[in-house]
Amino acid sequence: MPNNDRAAAIPAIRWVNHASFIIEVGDLRLLSDPWLEGTAFKDGWALISPTVFEYSDFTDLTHVWISHQHPDHFAPTNLVKVPADAKRSLTVFYREDEDKLVVSWLRAKGFANVAELALDRWIPLAPGIEVMCGRHSDDSWLALRTPATTLLNVNDVVLKRADDIRRIAQLVGRVDVLFTQFSYAQWTGNPADTAMRKRDAAEKLERIRLQDSIVNPDVIVPFASFVYFCNRENFHHNDGVNAVGDVAAFVETELGKRAAVLYPGDRWSVDQPCDWRPAAQRYAADFRARIAGGATHAPRPGSSAEFETTIRDFLKRLTAKNPTARLLVREKSIVYLTDLERAYQLSINGVAPVDAAPSEADVVTSSENVLYAFRTPWGGNTLHVSGRFTSPVHERRMRFFELVRLLHHYNRTPIDASWLGAQCRRVAAGIARRLGSVSRRGAV
């Protein structure tokens, strides 16, 4: 490749915030996961540092990619503010998905060019520039390749198994720059469990080590963790988070790789050195200021009448659709509501006050969080990610989250012939796997 052409094929990164940055190469301007302002996860997370990218800047872009439905990546309250002319001109990418929720929402809000990316194959965007999108659980990753450079953005895909990382590496090939999450991003214990949070933070570094050992990039960009827990119910989670400067130092000293850290508004050409220290120092100062300022949000108090009526109405609708679900969902859970100062037992058969102390509950939280878990299919996941609860016995929290999951499952999944067929196939596949495992052991 002639030198001029090669130089034109080297991407530059313009930093937006958190998991959001713009890849600039040739005439292409691709923005990932725009969350510019406000909170995420039901007032559970806020950005550490202010965003300098403005809504008017969307008009300078050619593409936007959204990785998954979590609100720190897909932020509806931000996207509705994109100017109308940008909505008409932009191409917005989302992965192929059966439910079409994200693409349908985007089209309904005026985004004229919404495209679903086929998975696990290179798709040309411009001469010499192509992207590949892959799915992992509910998340997705994106690679962008030019004749000179390949970038891989795994954002907060959970990559802690070597086989999962190898699969991505085999699909993408040589990677020059890896973007990966650097700190924990969900409930990590009660206020006294600082050691647990520090262990989880250390485990994130080991994930980066494993990714590096398989992907072997030249540069690692720690990102997608530029948030703090901003609610009175979860503020204690800030005591163990990884500082991006410590992670960059780990990349250099432990892994022997170059690290890049960018602050909102920074621009970096990926073939040039990047001194991560100035940006890391600015993030550290911003974080200290946020912590010194204390929690910015608090739970909104509710009422017993609203709580009981909302859950009873939900269960009434569910059992009207699926009366048989009463036989299938045997789980129960006790929640203690801090704003109402009382405990409730929840099950598919109803909601009832019980005489239980907080220490006897599976989950201790405010009523607004439990109501949100029943009002939306994603509310249970929102609560777990936000960390706006405590659990006197950690393992017992899953009684609540499993109950909520099952109730929403049967609220949207009719028990009919199709359901029975799927269960039979699932059981048959499980038996076949067990028989195959026994057969392999016998052959050894």
Secondary structure, DSSP 8 states (H G I E B T S, - for coil): --HHHHHHTS-EEEEEETTEEEEEETTEEEEES---SSEETTTTEEESS-----GGGGGG-SEEE---SSTTTS-HHHHTTS-HHHHHH-EEEEE--SS-HHHHHHHHTT-SEEEEE-BTS-EEEETTEEEEEEEETTEEEEEEE-SS-EEEE-TT----SHHHHHHHHHHH---SEEEEE-S--S----TT-HHHHHHHHHHHHHHHHHHHHHH--SEEEEES--EEE-BTTTGGGGGG---HHHHHHHHHHTT--EE----TT-EEETTS----HHHHHHHHHHHHHHHHH--SB------HHHHHHHHHHHHHHHHHH-TTHHHH---EEEEEETTTTEEEEEETTEEEEE---GGG-SEEE-HHHHHHHHHSTTHHHHHHHHT--B-SSGGGHHHHHHHHHHHHHHHHS--SHHHHHHHHHHHHHHHHHHHHHHHHHHH-
